Amino acid sequence: MPPKFKRHLNDDDVTGSVKSERRNLLEDDSDEEEDFFLRGPSGPRFGPRNDKIKHVQNQVDEVIDVMQENITKVIERGERLDELQDKSESLSDNATAFSNRSKQLRRQMWWRGCKIKAIMALVAAILLLVIISKYLSD
């Protein structure tokens, strides 16, 4: 007959079992290999290798720092590019508005010139008629 298991465990049951397992695993009667895997490398036995690991870790940290700086620079560059794009779009819109306004102003000035020429031609015609009428009446 299979053993009966509890369906619902209390927090004390779980916490107590974890603590007791850890205590059993870390007791003094364990050998070096088990200690290595449970506690990690320690002691002078791993001294030169530990220096190499520290050296490699320092190099990795330097690379991480450089990459973080590069990422920051890329983000700042992206922000500057966005600002530049906004400014160029604004400048393009202003250039289009300026072009449209200059065409409108050119047309206005052309009509004004035409009106002045028409008025001058009319005045010249009236003067010519006045001079001709005086010449013919004398």
Secondary structure as UniProt FT lines:
FT   HELIX           11..25
FT   TURN            28..29
FT   HELIX           32..39
FT   HELIX           44..46
FT   HELIX           47..137
//
